[in-house]
Amino acid sequence: MKASEIRQKFLDYYKRQGHEIVSSSGLVPKDDPSLLFTNAGMVQFKKVFLGQERRPYNRATTAQKCLRVGGKHNDLENVGRTARHHTFFEMLGNFSFGDYFKADAIRFAWEFLTEELKLPKERLYVTVFRDDDEAEELWQKVAGVPKERIYRLGEKDNFWSMGDTGPCGPCSEILIDQGQHMSCGLQCGIGKCDCDRFLEIWNLVFMQYDQTENGTRVPLPRPSIDTGMGLERISAVVQGVFSNFDTDLFQQLIGHTANMAGVTYKANDETDTALRVIADHSRSAAFMITDGILPSNEGRGYVLRRLIRRAFRFGRLIGLRDPFLHSVCAKVVEAMGDAYPELHDNSSFMVRVVREEEERFGQTLDKGLDILEEELARLQEAGAKAISGEFAFKLYDTFGFPLDIVNDIAEKRGFSVDEPGYKACMTEQKVRAKKAWKGSGETDIASRFHDLLAAGLTSEFVGYQDLEAESRVVTILDEHGKPATRLTQGHGGWVVFAATPFYGESGGQAGDRGTVSTMTGDADVLDSLKPSQNLTVHKVFVNEGELLMAQDAMLRVDVELRAATARNHTTTHLLQAALRKVLGDHVKQSGSLVGPDRLRFDFTHISALTPEELRAVEDEVNRAIVASLPVSREYLSQQQALAKGATALFGEKYGETVCVIEVPGVSMELCGGTHLASTGQAGLFVILSESGVAAGVRRIEAATGLNALSVYQAMRDELNEVGGMLKARPGEIVSRVQNMQKEVKSLIKDKDQLQAKLLSGESRNIMDEVQEVGGIKLLAVKADVPNVKVLREQMDDIRSKLPSGVACLAAPQEDGKVALILYVSKDLHGRFTAGGLIKDVAAEVGGSGGGRPDMAQAGGTNPEGIDKAFEKLKELVAG
């Protein structure tokens, strides 16, 4: 039975038992900052178990993709070396939210294993919590498990808790006897060892208590069930193999890698470990990238980068010199894409990300390995056996060389690594970075208006329908944020109205501006902020008279600025849709800023957009604008909106009811901002710039409407001015510039050739300055040349005339610096080399350099030190 059949059989079985089949959640846990990755099936139901969320079902079943590669679940070093450890795995689970409890959980599990999978009952064993008489009795009564095959164990093995407080309860594990040949020795037995003879295949958690802060356990009013069974492990049992890596989940990947490397699986332990590591890490990389994680130097991105680089390093150990992991990841899509369609949807982008990371690391690895080899040789010569933490950190900091690779190589060569020293250097770097960061100087909006929020102050937003509204002043703060009863002419402050048409800054959209008028005065609204979903605070400046507490006011939003902002906001939705269409579904919003002057949109993508891609995106957006499609606003429950296909911004907090902004056939997003009535009102869209802002995150800045028109008008004016300077009509400018570039190149070439001829004649005179120092011919002269290229040509001429000796040319540059080139003939390399001499010589002109044994180059900042440099060279040559 294939693993895919086991997965489907599991889901189908529990569906027949009244369970809702719930799709796997992503590897990045939603609304759970306590977890780096989803590491168990219950993670997506955590709020349900805590009573913070309700679902339309009380029974659920999932095949959950999980990742364990950090914290207490860090199994990385064991991956590939054992039969069971993985970074990525699938957890099959069934859940009851206050519905059935122990009896049904036991019955379902036993029936699935023995009747659906046909596992022999006589080889199955059970463990229960030491005090759980009920569970032991039910195993005998419901499943017919003999008492002698039921073991009572302590809290370490058979009690589960969500954390120090919260839901917890005893658990029961089902194990299978894999046979005497898997025994670890005389002490082998359930509860005595961790060997694979009695292999745990399923854990049933009976969530029946709420643990309080003082450690007491109070019975839950609605006991629940949470189970987990690893697909890889149960597949190995069903398929009759004793390693998860021998199942069909991994064999295709291992076989593909072995063919590329020209090796055979199960012929050599080191080779087998490498093949297993590559298979495991390829699955993790494929799923992580598909879920929006991209390689970087921090957080989840660093974990991904580490896995890709670790797999690449193991590939090198079996002879794979060129990038290969991307092709193994493509096989992951073939193997698992039917169960997880998102793999197919993002396959080309995922493969590209992996390949680019491999290519980068290939260069890094070669440099790092050379430096590490030099250090190991030095340590061996000195009789030392430990690589310093400082050196290991330098490899990481300078070359991105992971510590685990240093450990792997060091261990094989009989060296250790000072990991505490490495961690100390890492900590020191973080402290330095923190001190260097000055911060934005801005205060969090919610913190700034903490007192207003604590008092429960709210205001009603009426600005979707009206841009003018009558309201009442309910709170005034002076310019320092202190409560006040009035704001007088020439002073600013903060005002809250009972209702407001002003949109407060939120969701990336800038706050509205406008005016406030009362019987006693007039003020400008300079900004509108939104400390909470139900509160808008207005930053005002009183131009005339005064604003008073509790008085009526007429609020007017600046219509033109609101319209300009709406153009940019609606177009941001069109832009995201266009990017996904042109680049792929991997594109996800990473942030935005929408104001009246421009829009800024950050999105996930691995590389800079090509000119062709930028034009295609621009075309797509403008097509939607020209089509003048309606922009609709609809209020739905969050679940209804997502079921309808609306896009939500990851990590954004949404209420029970959400606003869905839809452009038919183009875009549907959850968004509370202000928008156009139709796309045609945007007028025009032009991309101003595209750049990178972080690893795997790109940024587009753009303009719409009259702002976009201004951009084109400025470009036209500049083009006309350039055309006038070149005396060229539109359409002729590019060819005219190209011809001028050719002429300039030709003139530079002629100049260099003429200079070389002059210097060649001069070099004959230079040879008259050859001296003999310590029996060695030495030439050290200043050269008046325009650039380093010509200086090298002059040295080539000197080399042809000086078959044995040392030569050094120094040329002051126009920028106040100095260039040095040093030559040492091959017959003298036993005494010194050009690369060895240049460092001390260049130091005299305030510089440094390096190069080959025969030729080296350096730069300096002090031309006045040239004579000293020549004297230093004479000392070194004389010995």
BAKELUM-476643 format. One line per 5 residues: their letters; for each residue x, y, z of C-alpha. Coordinates in steps of 0.5 Angstrom, whole numbers, plus 500, padded with zeros to 3 digits. Example, Ala and Ser with C-alpha at 12.3 -4.5 7.8 and 13.67 -1.06 7.14 Angstrom:
BEGIN
AS) 525 491 516 | 527 498 514 .
This chain:
BEGIN
MKASE) 500 500 500 | 503 507 498 | 504 512 503 | 499 516 499 | 494 511 499 .
IRQKF) 495 510 507 | 494 518 507 | 487 518 503 | 485 512 507 | 486 515 514 .
LDYYK) 482 521 512 | 476 517 508 | 475 513 514 | 475 519 519 | 470 522 514 .
RQGHE) 465 516 515 | 466 517 522 | 463 524 522 | 469 528 522 | 470 534 517 .
IVSSS) 476 533 513 | 480 540 514 | 486 542 509 | 493 542 512 | 495 549 515 .
GLVPK) 501 552 512 | 508 551 515 | 508 558 518 | 503 558 524 | 497 564 524 .
DDPSL) 497 568 530 | 501 564 534 | 508 568 535 | 510 562 540 | 512 558 534 .
LFTNA) 517 558 529 | 513 553 525 | 507 548 525 | 510 542 528 | 504 538 530 .
GMVQF) 497 537 527 | 493 541 533 | 497 547 532 | 491 550 527 | 486 548 532 .
KKVFL) 489 551 538 | 484 557 539 | 479 552 539 | 482 547 544 | 483 554 548 .
GQERR) 475 556 547 | 477 562 544 | 474 560 537 | 469 556 535 | 468 552 528 .
PYNRA) 462 549 525 | 464 542 526 | 466 538 533 | 470 533 529 | 476 534 525 .
TTAQK) 481 530 521 | 487 532 518 | 494 530 514 | 498 536 517 | 505 538 514 .
CLRVG) 509 539 520 | 517 542 520 | 521 541 527 | 528 544 526 | 529 548 532 .
GKHND) 528 549 539 | 526 543 543 | 524 539 537 | 531 540 533 | 533 534 530 .
LENVG) 537 536 525 | 544 533 527 | 540 526 527 | 537 527 520 | 539 522 515 .
RTARH) 543 518 521 | 537 514 524 | 531 511 521 | 526 516 524 | 528 523 524 .
HTFFE) 526 528 519 | 525 536 519 | 519 535 514 | 514 530 516 | 506 529 515 .
MLGNF) 502 528 521 | 495 524 521 | 490 526 526 | 483 526 528 | 480 531 533 .
SFGDY) 474 532 538 | 472 539 540 | 468 537 546 | 464 531 542 | 467 524 543 .
FKADA) 472 522 548 | 476 516 550 | 472 510 548 | 471 513 541 | 478 515 540 .
IRFAW) 480 508 542 | 475 505 538 | 477 509 532 | 484 508 532 | 484 500 534 .
EFLTE) 479 499 528 | 483 503 523 | 490 500 525 | 487 493 525 | 481 493 520 .
ELKLP) 483 498 515 | 491 497 515 | 490 490 517 | 496 490 522 | 496 484 526 .
KERLY) 493 485 533 | 498 480 537 | 504 485 535 | 500 491 538 | 502 494 545 .
VTVFR) 499 500 549 | 501 505 554 | 497 509 558 | 498 514 564 | 500 511 570 .
DDDEA) 494 514 574 | 489 513 568 | 485 507 570 | 479 509 565 | 484 508 559 .
EELWQ) 487 501 561 | 480 499 562 | 477 502 555 | 483 499 552 | 481 492 554 .
KVAGV) 473 493 553 | 473 497 547 | 479 494 543 | 480 487 547 | 487 489 548 .
PKERI) 490 483 553 | 492 487 560 | 499 484 559 | 500 488 553 | 498 495 556 .
YRLGE) 503 498 560 | 503 504 565 | 508 510 564 | 509 516 568 | 508 524 566 .
KDNFW) 514 524 561 | 512 519 557 | 504 519 558 | 502 526 560 | 501 532 555 .
SMGDT) 500 539 556 | 500 545 551 | 504 549 556 | 505 551 563 | 498 553 564 .
GPCGP) 492 551 559 | 489 544 557 | 492 538 558 | 491 531 560 | 494 524 560 .
CSEIL) 495 520 553 | 496 513 550 | 501 511 545 | 500 505 541 | 506 501 539 .
IDQGQ) 508 495 534 | 513 490 536 | 518 490 530 | 521 483 532 | 527 481 536 .
HMSCG) 532 483 531 | 530 490 532 | 532 489 540 | 537 493 543 | 539 488 548 .
LQCGI) 537 485 555 | 534 491 558 | 530 492 551 | 523 493 553 | 517 498 553 .
GKCDC) 518 504 558 | 526 501 559 | 529 504 552 | 528 508 546 | 530 503 541 .
DRFLE) 526 501 535 | 523 494 537 | 517 497 540 | 516 503 535 | 511 508 537 .
IWNLV) 506 509 531 | 500 513 534 | 499 518 540 | 492 519 543 | 491 525 547 .
FMQYD) 485 525 552 | 485 533 554 | 481 533 560 | 484 538 565 | 486 545 565 .
QTENG) 492 547 569 | 492 553 573 | 498 557 574 | 499 554 581 | 500 547 578 .
TRVPL) 493 545 580 | 489 541 574 | 481 542 574 | 477 538 570 | 475 541 563 .
PRPSI) 467 542 562 | 468 539 555 | 474 534 554 | 477 533 548 | 481 529 543 .
DTGMG) 488 530 540 | 491 525 536 | 498 524 532 | 500 519 527 | 506 520 523 .
LERIS) 505 518 516 | 512 516 514 | 513 512 520 | 506 508 519 | 508 507 512 .
AVVQG) 514 504 514 | 510 499 518 | 505 498 513 | 510 497 507 | 514 492 512 .
VFSNF) 521 496 512 | 525 498 518 | 527 505 516 | 522 511 514 | 527 512 508 .
DTDLF) 526 506 505 | 518 508 504 | 516 510 497 | 516 517 500 | 523 518 500 .
QQLIG) 526 512 495 | 524 516 489 | 528 522 491 | 534 518 494 | 534 514 487 .
HTANM) 534 521 483 | 540 523 487 | 544 517 487 | 543 517 479 | 545 524 479 .
AGVTY) 551 522 483 | 553 516 480 | 553 512 487 | 549 506 490 | 544 507 496 .
KANDE) 546 502 501 | 553 501 499 | 556 505 504 | 554 509 510 | 557 516 509 .
TDTAL) 554 516 502 | 547 513 505 | 547 518 510 | 548 524 505 | 542 521 500 .
RVIAD) 538 521 506 | 539 528 508 | 538 531 501 | 532 527 501 | 529 530 507 .
HSRSA) 532 537 506 | 529 537 499 | 522 536 502 | 523 541 507 | 525 546 502 .
AFMIT) 520 545 497 | 514 546 502 | 517 552 506 | 518 556 499 | 511 554 497 .
DGILP) 509 557 504 | 512 563 502 | 518 562 506 | 525 565 502 | 532 564 504 .
SNEGR) 535 570 509 | 539 571 514 | 534 571 520 | 528 567 523 | 525 562 518 .
GYVLR) 529 564 512 | 535 562 516 | 532 555 517 | 531 555 510 | 538 557 508 .
RLIRR) 541 553 512 | 537 546 510 | 539 548 503 | 546 549 504 | 547 543 508 .
AFRFG) 544 539 503 | 548 542 498 | 554 540 502 | 552 533 503 | 552 533 495 .
RLIGL) 559 535 495 | 561 529 499 | 558 524 494 | 561 528 488 | 555 533 486 .
RDPFL) 559 539 484 | 554 543 481 | 547 545 483 | 543 539 484 | 538 540 490 .
HSVCA) 533 544 485 | 532 538 481 | 530 533 487 | 525 539 490 | 522 538 483 .
KVVEA) 521 531 484 | 518 532 491 | 512 536 487 | 512 530 482 | 511 525 488 .
MGDAY) 506 530 493 | 503 535 488 | 497 531 488 | 496 531 496 | 498 538 496 .
PELHD) 496 542 490 | 500 548 492 | 506 545 490 | 504 545 483 | 502 552 483 .
NSSFM) 509 554 485 | 513 549 483 | 517 553 477 | 518 559 482 | 520 554 488 .
VRVVR) 525 551 483 | 528 557 481 | 529 560 489 | 533 553 490 | 537 553 484 .
EEEER) 539 561 486 | 541 559 493 | 545 553 491 | 549 557 486 | 550 563 491 .
FGQTL) 552 558 496 | 557 554 491 | 561 560 491 | 561 561 498 | 563 554 500 .
DKGLD) 569 554 495 | 572 560 499 | 570 558 506 | 573 551 505 | 579 553 502 .
ILEEE) 580 558 509 | 578 552 513 | 583 548 510 | 588 553 511 | 586 554 519 .
LARLQ) 586 546 520 | 593 545 517 | 595 551 521 | 592 548 528 | 595 541 526 .
EAGAK) 602 544 525 | 601 547 532 | 599 541 535 | 592 544 537 | 585 540 536 .
AISGE) 580 545 537 | 577 551 532 | 576 557 536 | 569 560 536 | 572 567 533 .
FAFKL) 574 563 527 | 568 559 526 | 564 566 527 | 568 569 522 | 567 564 517 .
YDTFG) 559 565 518 | 559 572 518 | 564 573 512 | 562 568 508 | 555 565 511 .
FPLDI) 559 559 512 | 554 555 517 | 557 552 524 | 554 545 522 | 558 544 516 .
VNDIA) 565 546 520 | 563 541 525 | 562 536 520 | 569 537 517 | 572 538 524 .
EKRGF) 569 532 527 | 572 528 521 | 579 531 521 | 579 529 529 | 578 537 531 .
SVDEP) 573 540 536 | 569 547 535 | 569 552 541 | 561 553 540 | 560 557 546 .
GYKAC) 566 562 543 | 562 562 537 | 555 563 540 | 559 569 545 | 561 572 538 .
MTEQK) 554 571 535 | 551 575 541 | 556 580 541 | 555 582 534 | 547 582 536 .
VRAKK) 549 587 541 | 553 591 537 | 547 591 532 | 542 593 537 | 546 599 539 .
AWKGS) 547 601 532 | 540 601 531 | 537 608 532 | 530 607 531 | 525 611 527 .
GETDI) 524 615 533 | 516 614 532 | 512 612 538 | 507 606 537 | 500 609 536 .
ASRFH) 496 605 540 | 501 607 546 | 501 614 544 | 493 614 546 | 493 609 551 .
DLLAA) 489 613 556 | 483 614 551 | 483 606 549 | 483 605 557 | 477 609 558 .
GLTSE) 473 605 552 | 473 611 548 | 470 610 541 | 468 614 535 | 464 612 529 .
FVGYQ) 467 612 522 | 462 614 516 | 467 616 511 | 465 610 506 | 458 614 504 .
DLEAE) 460 621 506 | 466 626 506 | 462 631 510 | 459 630 517 | 456 634 523 .
SRVVT) 459 631 529 | 460 633 536 | 467 634 540 | 468 629 545 | 475 629 547 .
ILDEH) 481 634 546 | 488 633 547 | 493 639 547 | 500 638 543 | 503 634 548 .
GKPAT) 498 629 549 | 495 632 555 | 487 633 556 | 485 640 555 | 478 643 554 .
RLTQG) 480 648 548 | 485 649 543 | 486 656 541 | 488 660 535 | 495 658 533 .
HGGWV) 496 652 537 | 495 644 535 | 493 638 538 | 488 632 538 | 481 631 537 .
VFAAT) 476 626 537 | 469 627 535 | 463 622 536 | 463 621 529 | 467 622 523 .
PFYGE) 468 622 515 | 476 622 516 | 479 615 515 | 484 614 520 | 491 611 518 .
SGGQA) 491 604 518 | 492 598 513 | 497 601 509 | 493 607 507 | 495 614 510 .
GDRGT) 490 618 514 | 485 623 511 | 486 631 511 | 481 636 511 | 478 642 515 .
VSTMT) 473 642 522 | 469 648 523 | 465 650 529 | 461 656 531 | 467 659 535 .
GDADV) 473 657 530 | 476 653 524 | 482 648 524 | 485 644 519 | 486 637 520 .
LDSLK) 493 635 518 | 492 627 519 | 488 622 522 | 490 616 526 | 487 610 528 .
PSQNL) 489 607 535 | 484 602 535 | 478 599 530 | 473 603 533 | 477 610 534 .
TVHKV) 479 615 530 | 484 621 533 | 485 627 529 | 491 632 529 | 489 639 528 .
FVNEG) 491 646 528 | 487 652 529 | 487 657 524 | 482 662 527 | 478 662 534 .
ELLMA) 478 656 538 | 475 649 538 | 471 647 545 | 469 641 548 | 462 638 547 .
QDAML) 461 643 541 | 458 641 535 | 463 641 529 | 462 640 521 | 468 636 519 .
RVDVE) 470 636 511 | 475 631 508 | 479 634 502 | 476 631 496 | 481 631 492 .
LRAAT) 486 628 496 | 481 622 498 | 480 621 491 | 488 621 489 | 489 616 495 .
ARNHT) 483 612 493 | 486 611 486 | 492 609 489 | 489 604 494 | 484 601 488 .
TTHLL) 490 600 484 | 494 597 489 | 489 591 489 | 490 591 481 | 498 591 482 .
QAALR) 498 585 486 | 493 581 481 | 498 583 476 | 504 581 479 | 501 574 481 .
KVLGD) 499 573 474 | 506 575 471 | 510 572 476 | 506 567 479 | 502 565 485 .
HVKQS) 508 565 490 | 507 573 490 | 504 575 497 | 503 582 500 | 509 584 505 .
GSLVG) 507 591 506 | 504 597 503 | 503 605 503 | 498 608 500 | 497 616 500 .
PDRLR) 495 621 495 | 502 622 492 | 504 615 490 | 503 608 492 | 508 603 495 .
FDFTH) 507 595 495 | 512 590 498 | 511 583 495 | 515 576 496 | 519 575 490 .
ISALT) 526 572 489 | 529 577 484 | 529 583 481 | 524 584 475 | 526 584 468 .
PEELR) 524 590 464 | 519 585 460 | 516 583 467 | 515 590 469 | 512 592 462 .
AVEDE) 507 586 463 | 505 588 470 | 504 595 468 | 500 593 462 | 496 588 466 .
VNRAI) 494 594 471 | 492 599 465 | 488 594 462 | 484 593 468 | 483 601 468 .
VASLP) 481 602 461 | 476 596 462 | 473 601 467 | 471 595 471 | 466 596 477 .
VSREY) 469 596 484 | 464 593 489 | 464 593 497 | 461 587 501 | 461 585 508 .
LSQQQ) 461 578 510 | 463 573 516 | 471 572 515 | 470 565 514 | 465 566 508 .
ALAKG) 470 571 505 | 475 566 505 | 471 561 502 | 469 566 497 | 476 566 495 .
ATALF) 478 573 498 | 485 574 499 | 487 576 506 | 494 579 508 | 498 574 513 .
GEKYG) 498 576 520 | 493 582 519 | 488 582 525 | 481 581 522 | 474 582 526 .
ETVCV) 468 577 525 | 465 581 520 | 470 583 514 | 470 588 508 | 471 585 501 .
IEVPG) 473 589 496 | 472 586 489 | 474 588 482 | 470 582 478 | 475 577 474 .
VSMEL) 481 581 477 | 482 582 484 | 478 580 491 | 481 582 497 | 479 583 505 .
CGGTH) 480 591 506 | 477 596 510 | 480 602 506 | 477 607 501 | 476 605 494 .
LASTG) 474 608 487 | 467 606 484 | 470 603 478 | 477 602 476 | 477 607 470 .
QAGLF) 477 613 475 | 484 611 476 | 486 614 469 | 493 611 468 | 498 607 472 .
VILSE) 506 608 471 | 511 604 475 | 516 609 478 | 521 604 481 | 522 597 483 .
SGVAA) 528 595 488 | 529 590 493 | 528 591 501 | 530 585 504 | 531 578 502 .
GVRRI) 526 575 498 | 522 582 498 | 521 587 492 | 518 593 492 | 514 597 487 .
EAATG) 513 605 487 | 508 607 482 | 503 613 481 | 496 614 478 | 492 619 475 .
LNALS) 494 626 475 | 501 624 478 | 502 619 473 | 501 624 468 | 506 629 471 .
VYQAM) 511 623 470 | 510 622 463 | 510 630 462 | 516 630 465 | 519 625 461 .
RDELN) 517 628 455 | 520 635 457 | 527 631 459 | 527 627 452 | 525 634 448 .
EVGGM) 531 637 451 | 536 631 450 | 533 631 443 | 535 639 442 | 542 638 445 .
LKARP) 543 632 440 | 540 635 434 | 535 629 434 | 528 628 433 | 524 623 437 .
GEIVS) 525 616 434 | 533 618 433 | 535 620 440 | 537 612 441 | 541 611 435 .
RVQNM) 545 618 435 | 547 616 443 | 549 609 440 | 553 613 435 | 556 618 440 .
QKEVK) 558 612 444 | 562 608 439 | 566 615 437 | 568 616 444 | 570 608 445 .
SLIKD) 574 609 439 | 577 615 441 | 579 612 448 | 582 606 444 | 586 611 440 .
KDQLQ) 589 614 446 | 591 608 450 | 594 605 444 | 598 612 443 | 600 612 450 .
AKLLS) 602 605 450 | 607 606 444 | 610 612 447 | 611 608 454 | 614 602 450 .
GESRN) 619 607 447 | 620 610 454 | 621 603 457 | 627 602 453 | 630 608 457 .
IMDEV) 627 605 464 | 631 599 463 | 637 603 464 | 635 604 471 | 635 597 473 .
QEVGG) 640 596 479 | 643 590 482 | 641 589 490 | 644 583 493 | 645 579 486 .
IKLLA) 638 581 484 | 636 585 478 | 631 590 481 | 627 596 477 | 623 601 481 .
VKADV) 620 607 478 | 615 612 478 | 610 611 471 | 606 617 469 | 600 613 466 .
PNVKV) 593 615 465 | 590 608 468 | 592 602 471 | 590 598 465 | 596 602 461 .
LREQM) 600 601 467 | 599 593 467 | 601 594 459 | 608 597 461 | 609 592 466 .
DDIRS) 608 587 461 | 613 590 456 | 618 590 462 | 617 583 464 | 619 581 457 .
KLPSG) 626 585 458 | 627 582 465 | 627 575 465 | 630 574 472 | 629 580 477 .
VACLA) 624 584 481 | 620 590 478 | 615 595 481 | 612 601 478 | 608 606 482 .
APQED) 603 611 478 | 600 617 482 | 592 617 480 | 588 623 479 | 584 622 485 .
GKVAL) 590 623 489 | 591 615 490 | 597 611 488 | 597 604 484 | 602 599 485 .
ILYVS) 604 593 480 | 610 588 482 | 613 583 478 | 618 577 481 | 621 572 476 .
KDLHG) 619 565 476 | 627 563 478 | 626 567 485 | 620 564 487 | 624 560 492 .
RFTAG) 626 566 496 | 620 571 495 | 614 572 491 | 610 578 488 | 604 577 493 .
GLIKD) 608 576 499 | 612 583 497 | 607 587 495 | 603 587 502 | 609 591 506 .
VAAEV) 611 595 500 | 604 598 499 | 604 599 507 | 608 605 505 | 603 608 501 .
GGSGG) 597 607 506 | 595 601 502 | 594 594 501 | 594 588 496 | 595 581 493 .
GRPDM) 596 577 487 | 600 571 484 | 607 569 486 | 609 572 479 | 605 579 479 .
AQAGG) 601 583 484 | 597 589 485 | 596 594 490 | 593 601 491 | 594 606 496 .
TNPEG) 592 613 499 | 599 616 500 | 603 618 493 | 608 622 497 | 610 615 500 .
IDKAF) 612 612 493 | 620 613 495 | 619 610 502 | 616 604 498 | 621 603 493 .
EKLKE) 626 603 499 | 622 598 503 | 622 593 497 | 630 594 496 | 631 592 503 .
LVAG) 626 586 502 | 630 584 496 | 637 585 499 | 634 580 505 .
